[in-house]
Amino acid sequence: MKTDKAEKKSAYDLEDRTLKFAGNVRAFVKELPRSIANNEDSSQVVRSSSIDTGGKVSLNERRDALYQEARELMFILSSIMRKVQD
């Protein structure tokens, strides 16, 4: 199991990589030829390439929430399966 320090470092690494990826996408988009279609697609790609973490739940908290939700879903499905088998 990861320590709190390792989890924080991992979360920051993910945020740093996401920021770097978004920068690379923006640089790529700048190299595309200008057209109506490219402008529309470029806008969508740029929006999709970054995560706005300002004032929102951190990536680590989102991961933890999804993990908890998956665990709860497994318990529910297991309960249903046991009832069906009985």
The 8 nearest C-alpha neighbors of each residue, nearest first, counted from 0:
[[1, 2, 3, 6, 5, 4, 9, 7],
 [2, 0, 5, 6, 3, 4, 7, 9],
 [1, 3, 5, 4, 6, 0, 7, 8],
 [2, 4, 6, 5, 7, 1, 8, 0],
 [3, 5, 7, 2, 6, 8, 1, 9],
 [6, 4, 8, 2, 7, 3, 1, 9],
 [7, 5, 9, 3, 8, 4, 10, 1],
 [6, 8, 10, 4, 9, 5, 3, 11],
 [9, 7, 5, 11, 6, 10, 12, 4],
 [10, 8, 12, 6, 7, 11, 5, 13],
 [11, 9, 7, 13, 12, 8, 59, 6],
 [12, 10, 14, 8, 13, 9, 15, 7],
 [11, 13, 9, 15, 10, 14, 16, 8],
 [14, 12, 16, 10, 11, 15, 17, 9],
 [13, 15, 11, 17, 12, 16, 18, 10],
 [16, 14, 12, 18, 17, 13, 11, 19],
 [17, 15, 19, 13, 18, 14, 20, 12],
 [18, 16, 14, 20, 15, 19, 13, 21],
 [17, 19, 15, 21, 16, 20, 14, 22],
 [18, 20, 16, 22, 17, 21, 15, 23],
 [21, 19, 17, 23, 22, 18, 16, 24],
 [20, 22, 48, 24, 18, 49, 23, 19],
 [23, 21, 19, 25, 20, 24, 26, 18],
 [24, 22, 20, 26, 25, 21, 27, 19],
 [23, 25, 27, 21, 22, 26, 28, 20],
 [24, 26, 28, 22, 27, 23, 21, 29],
 [27, 25, 23, 29, 24, 28, 22, 30],
 [28, 26, 24, 30, 25, 29, 23, 31],
 [27, 29, 25, 30, 31, 26, 41, 24],
 [28, 30, 26, 27, 31, 25, 32, 24],
 [29, 31, 28, 27, 32, 26, 25, 33],
 [32, 30, 28, 29, 33, 27, 37, 41],
 [31, 33, 34, 30, 37, 29, 28, 38],
 [34, 32, 37, 31, 38, 35, 36, 30],
 [35, 33, 37, 36, 38, 32, 39, 31],
 [34, 36, 38, 37, 39, 33, 40, 41],
 [35, 37, 39, 34, 38, 40, 41, 33],
 [38, 36, 40, 34, 39, 35, 41, 33],
 [37, 39, 41, 35, 36, 40, 34, 42],
 [40, 38, 36, 42, 37, 41, 35, 43],
 [41, 39, 37, 43, 42, 38, 36, 44],
 [42, 40, 44, 38, 43, 39, 37, 45],
 [41, 43, 45, 39, 40, 44, 38, 46],
 [42, 44, 40, 46, 41, 45, 47, 39],
 [45, 43, 41, 47, 46, 42, 48, 40],
 [44, 46, 48, 42, 47, 43, 41, 25],
 [47, 45, 43, 44, 48, 49, 42, 50],
 [46, 48, 44, 45, 49, 43, 50, 42],
 [49, 47, 21, 45, 46, 44, 24, 50],
 [50, 48, 21, 47, 46, 51, 17, 18],
 [49, 51, 52, 48, 17, 47, 18, 46],
 [50, 52, 53, 49, 55, 54, 46, 57],
 [53, 51, 55, 50, 54, 57, 56, 58],
 [54, 52, 55, 51, 56, 57, 50, 58],
 [53, 55, 52, 56, 51, 57, 50, 58],
 [56, 54, 52, 53, 57, 51, 58, 50],
 [55, 57, 60, 61, 58, 52, 54, 59],
 [58, 56, 60, 59, 61, 52, 55, 10],
 [59, 57, 61, 60, 62, 56, 10, 14],
 [58, 60, 62, 57, 61, 10, 63, 6],
 [61, 59, 63, 57, 62, 58, 64, 56],
 [62, 60, 58, 64, 59, 63, 65, 57],
 [63, 61, 59, 65, 60, 64, 66, 58],
 [62, 64, 60, 66, 61, 65, 67, 59],
 [65, 63, 61, 67, 66, 62, 60, 68],
 [66, 64, 68, 62, 67, 63, 69, 61],
 [65, 67, 63, 69, 64, 68, 62, 70],
 [68, 66, 70, 64, 65, 69, 63, 71],
 [67, 69, 65, 71, 66, 70, 64, 72],
 [70, 68, 72, 66, 67, 71, 65, 73],
 [71, 69, 73, 67, 72, 68, 66, 74],
 [72, 70, 74, 68, 73, 69, 67, 75],
 [71, 73, 69, 75, 74, 70, 76, 68],
 [74, 72, 70, 76, 71, 75, 77, 69],
 [75, 73, 77, 71, 72, 76, 78, 70],
 [74, 76, 72, 78, 73, 77, 71, 79],
 [77, 75, 79, 73, 78, 74, 72, 80],
 [78, 76, 80, 74, 79, 75, 73, 81],
 [77, 79, 75, 81, 76, 80, 74, 82],
 [78, 80, 76, 82, 77, 81, 83, 75],
 [79, 81, 77, 83, 78, 82, 76, 84],
 [82, 80, 78, 84, 79, 83, 77, 85],
 [83, 81, 79, 85, 80, 84, 78, 77],
 [82, 84, 80, 81, 85, 79, 78, 77],
 [83, 85, 81, 82, 80, 79, 78, 77],
 [84, 82, 83, 81, 80, 79, 78, 77]]
